[in-house]
Amino acid sequence: MPPYLLFSLGALTGAGVALLAPSLSRNSRPLIKEAMKTALLLARQAQVSAVQLAETMEDLYAEARAEADAEPAAAAAAARAAVARAKAAASATRKRASTRKPAAKKASRPTAKRVVRTAQRAPRETAPNA
């Protein structure tokens, strides 16, 4: 809507209210008063509802934050317990390993490849010093 039409509409409305105000004020005073009272009551109810909503949101936030703070602590406790179990298992394995007799070393026999390689190597001759 173009601005000049809005201005014209506002000016006409203002002029009409100015002309009709004296007659409307006498007859409509109780009606305006009742409308204001209703608006005040609705505003008060809206304020109470807003306060209740804010309190509920604060409670939910506090609960969520407490749970979020508790989860890392629980995860850290679980990790510490897992590390302790792993250390205990490693310690038990070391104890079992230290009580065993060492296995006897097998004598290594020359393989066919080793024999061939050894035979192929010729002794290095050194050049006479001149």
Residue pairs with C-beta under 8 A, 6 or more apart in sequence:
110 118
